[in-house]
Amino acid sequence: MTYIAKPKFHHPGLPKNDLGFTHRDYEGKISTLCAGCGHDSITASIIEACYELSIEPHRVAKISGIGCSSKTPDYFLGNSHGFNSVHGRMPSVLTGANLANRDLIYLGVSGDGDSASIGFGQFAHSIRRGVNMTYIVENNGVYGLTKGQFSATADRGSKSKKGVVNTDNAIDLVAIALQLGASFVARSFSGDKTQLVPLIAAAIQHKGSAFIDVISPCVAFNNHAGSTKSFDYVREHNDAVNRLDVITGRDPITVDYAPGTVQVVEQHDGTRLALRKIDADYDAHDRVAAMAFLQKHAAKGQIVTGLLYVDPDSEDLHHHLDTVETPLNGLDEKALCPGSAALDKINASLR
């Protein structure tokens, strides 16, 4: 259904931002994700953040990889630039685009399989280089497009829909981002729009590598034993000539809780997430303390959410490379090809 565009007409009384745009102007095509998918909630939060910031859609470049999460850029900012890259290669494509045109706002959308497995190296290098971007990982702990296998972010001891216990240690992308020098690091929950929208807005305005890990439950693989509408039950009792995967509609999981408190969120399959929103007096400028805070609460089985770290004096890749202010794609032939004399001078400096 991604080929079906949303109707152009809308109520004339819809609220408008400073540019005169409504929320509809920041939407994309119709989502084909499962009903109740947390990824759609993230999409809604991105739309809300861009609307509130009064961003011109044509100034945004959205880059993604492969996976359920990487389909979502088709569902927001339909009038922006977009590129759906190869599995795990979103960071390098975004880096190249950013180097060519520094004037655009870059949104990198990826998943836990896309960034923590095949694209782990790409993720690491884009973060450590300080690429000016908002890097969002829609983290559900499974490979949703290939029937729910564990991803690299699945917690050790967690069970799959078939009861298989994960024996591998999890990769904590937030901890890795902190260690690699990301200048803006946050974690949120797809059902907590009150927290997520401001985080996305802040990340977009941040200069440098801004990383947000968003816990986003996969409703398609949260079925439970005993349900006659579960995948396993239908397959075991089906004598038809073919098999159909029927996914029923589910309400999105939402949560609201005060700073400094713990909220237990029950997922569709009965498993629970213990989320701790950052304390009101938390120091988000201490990188080492943030890493220790993560480890302390991870040992208790809690997922820390909120703005974990921000560097107010951050620098980006263009500053490190001392590139010119004019975007490279805007330079003329004379600037790009200064002649053999200039090349000889560069070569001589390297001898």
C-alpha positions, 0 to 999 in steps of 0.5 A, spaced: 500 500 500 505 504 499 503 506 492 497 509 495 498 516 497 494 519 502 488 524 500 490 531 499 484 534 502 484 536 509 480 540 514 481 548 513 481 549 520 487 544 522 493 548 526 499 551 522 506 552 524 510 558 523 511 556 516 503 555 515 504 548 514 499 543 518 501 536 520 499 533 514 504 537 510 509 533 514 506 526 513 508 521 507 505 515 504 500 510 508 504 505 513 504 498 511 507 496 518 502 491 523 497 495 526 499 497 533 507 497 531 511 501 535 515 504 529 508 508 527 508 511 533 516 513 532 514 516 525 508 520 528 513 523 533 518 525 528 512 528 524 510 532 530 517 534 532 518 537 525 512 540 525 513 544 532 520 546 529 517 549 523 522 545 518 521 546 511 521 539 508 525 540 502 531 541 507 531 534 510 534 528 507 532 521 510 537 515 509 535 508 511 537 501 511 533 495 510 528 492 515 521 494 518 524 500 521 528 502 514 521 502 511 518 508 515 521 514 512 516 513 506 511 514 511 513 521 514 516 528 510 513 526 503 516 532 500 523 531 503 529 527 500 530 520 501 535 514 500 533 507 502 540 504 502 543 497 503 542 493 509 547 496 514 550 501 510 545 507 512 551 510 516 556 511 510 551 513 505 549 519 510 556 520 511 557 521 504 551 525 503 553 530 509 560 531 506 557 533 499 551 538 502 552 540 509 546 545 509 541 539 509 538 536 516 540 529 516 535 523 519 538 516 519 533 511 521 535 504 522 533 498 526 537 493 531 538 488 526 541 494 521 545 497 526 547 492 531 549 486 527 551 487 519 552 495 520 555 495 527 562 497 524 558 503 520 554 505 526 561 505 530 565 509 525 559 514 523 558 516 531 566 516 532 567 521 526 562 526 529 557 526 523 552 532 524 546 527 524 540 525 528 541 517 528 534 513 530 534 506 532 527 503 532 529 497 537 525 491 537 530 486 539 528 481 533 528 481 526 521 482 524 521 481 516 524 474 517 519 471 523 522 474 529 529 471 530 533 474 536 537 481 534 544 483 537 540 487 542 536 482 545 537 481 552 540 475 555 535 470 558 529 473 554 525 468 550 522 468 543 515 467 541 517 459 541 520 459 548 527 459 546 532 462 551 537 467 548 544 465 551 548 471 547 549 477 551 546 484 548 549 489 545 547 496 548 547 501 542 547 507 547 553 505 551 557 504 545 555 511 542 557 514 549 564 510 549 565 512 541 564 520 543 557 521 541 555 528 543 548 527 544 545 520 547 538 518 549 533 513 549 526 513 549 520 508 548 515 508 542 509 509 546 512 515 550 510 521 545 511 526 551 518 524 552 520 522 545 518 528 541 522 533 545 528 528 544 527 528 537 527 535 536 533 537 540 537 532 536 535 535 530 537 542 533 544 539 535 550 539 532 554 533 531 552 526 532 546 525 535 543 518 537 537 516 540 535 508 541 528 507 541 525 501 544 519 499 539 515 493 541 514 488 535 507 486 535 507 481 530 511 476 534 508 478 541 503 472 540 502 467 546 501 460 548 494 458 549 491 463 543 487 460 538 489 466 534 496 465 535 501 464 529 503 457 532 496 455 533 494 457 526 499 453 523 499 447 527 491 446 526 491 448 519 490 443 513 489 448 508 493 447 501 497 454 503 499 458 509 496 465 511 500 469 516 494 473 519 496 479 524 490 481 528 489 489 530 492 491 536 492 497 540 499 501 541 503 500 547 503 507 551 506 509 557 506 516 562 510 517 568 514 522 572 521 523 572 525 519 577 520 513 577 520 506 575 514 504 570 513 497 568 510 496 561 506 490 560 507 488 552 502 484 548 505 477 550 505 478 557 513 480 558 514 486 562 519 492 561 521 496 567 523 503 564 526 508 568 525 516 566 531 520 568 531 523 575 529 531 574 536 532 577 540 528 573 547 531 570 546 530 562 553 533 561 557 527 565 559 522 560 562 517 565 557 518 570 552 516 564 555 510 563 555 508 570 548 510 571 546 505 565 550 499 568 547 500 575 540 500 572 541 495 567 544 490 573 537 491 576 533 489 569 531 496 568 531 500 561 534 507 562 530 512 558 531 520 557 537 524 555 543 521 557 548 525 555 549 532 551 555 536 549 554 543 549 560 545 545 560 539 540 563 539 533 562 535 527 565 532 521 566 538 517 569 542 523 574 536 524 576 536 516 576 544 516 571 544 510 569 550 506 562 553 509 560 552 502 557 545 500 561 541 496 556 540 491 555 548 490 563 549 488 564 550 481 570 547 477 575 552 479 574 551 486 574 543 485 580 543 480 585 548 482 590 546 477 596 542 477 600 547 481 596 546 487 596 538 487 604 539 486 604 543 493 599 538 496 603 532 494 610 535 496 607 537 503 606 529 504 613 527 502 
